């Protein structure tokens, strides 16, 4: 599957961070996942773009040995592990190219998806290169998409997962909030940073709502990333990287191990 639109600039221009879990967690556990298989689906936040250690056979999907699915598999040794997450994936890409490993013996599924559908790479490109008002207008367009169109696309993905893996515990993980606010920081204005963070929250809220409607657990990474946003002085997220633009606004290896992995551990 191709690297896609997100790798163009900041493939994950999303979102929000934390470790609080939204929605009731089913009576599944990591031990149940060990007795069955684990399948990791989704976009660049799940494949591990920005963390390094890419698996050569994954090509432009950029699956990383430092990504949270790979780390979870190494720690828990489930009976099988399929890692199909791919950089740039949208909901349609998940449906068309990632669901093959799911079956009746799948015990755990994790997924991050939705940010590319909402066009947040273009949002960030606009916000980095344009005025405050242009940035905010582009964000408002993305928010309208999240309200009107994204829920149906998420429903299609979640329904397909449940159909193919009827017994699996499904963990839908959100995105980190990008910026520390109220601090001196080179780069985007406080107005832009605030609007981007609010958009991240808006996207996470929409994803959490659809996940709950399907009986899935939502893993909210805003808590784990608190204190590690861009401009925090201890960021677990890449800011704009002109030498490797595809890694911009993606979690570092520390963001995968310290921000995402604990959320999956708690949710699984």
Number of C-alpha atoms within 10 A of each C-alpha: 18 14 19 19 21 26 24 16 22 27 31 34 29 32 25 28 28 22 25 16 21 17 16 12 20 13 8 15 16 21 13 17 25 19 16 20 24 31 29 28 27 27 33 34 33 29 32 31 33 28 27 16 15 20 14 11 9 17 14 18 26 28 30 25 18 24 30 29 31 20 16 20 21 12 9 14 18 22 15 17 21 20 21 23 32 31 30 32 33 25 22 15 20 23 18 11 14 21 21 13 19 24 18 14 19 28 29 27 24 26 25 24 29 27 31 24 22 24 24 28 25 22 24 25 16 18 24 16 11 12 14 18 12 15 22 22 16 17 26 15 13 22 21 12 16 25 14 10 12 22 17 13 17 21 17 14 19 22 13 16 20 20 13 17 22 17 15 26 27 31 24 25 30 32 31 36 30 34 27 21 17 10 10 11 15 7 12 15 16 17 13 22 23 19 19 26 22 19 24 26 21 18 25 28 18 17 26 21 15 20 24 16 13 13 17 24 25 31 33 28 29 28 18 20 26 21 16 25 25 21 20 17 11 10 21 28 27 20 20 19 13 10 8 12 17 24 28 27 28 28 32 23 22 17 28 25 20 18 28 30 22 19 26 24 14 14 27 24
